[in-house]
């Protein structure tokens, strides 16, 4: 909820999704798929957009999947 609340002020939905993923990763480490989708929905994205943003972030190497169904944000070393 904290990650979603901070991201709500970001107008661009893709940037909002990236912010939520990054903040969740920093708070909780590898994030389960359901928690990431729920957090994106709390930040104002509908479920279809949340799923699409996860796919986009994976394709752009902004997220990685260290184990099935869990995501980590990819950031600078």
C-alpha positions, 0 to 999 in steps of 0.5 A: 500500500505504501508503494502504491500511495507514493506512486499515485501522484505520477501521471504517466501510468508506465512510470507509475508501474515502474515506481511501484515495482521499484519501491516494492522490491526495496521494501520486500525483496522479490515480489510475488506476482499477485502482490505486484498486480494488487499494488499496481491496481491500488496505484490506479491501474486496472488489472489488464493494464497491470498485467501489460505493464509487468510484461513490458517491464520484463521485456525491457529488462526493468524487472527480472524473474529470479524464480517463477512468479516472483519479480525483482527490479533491475537497477543500477549496480 
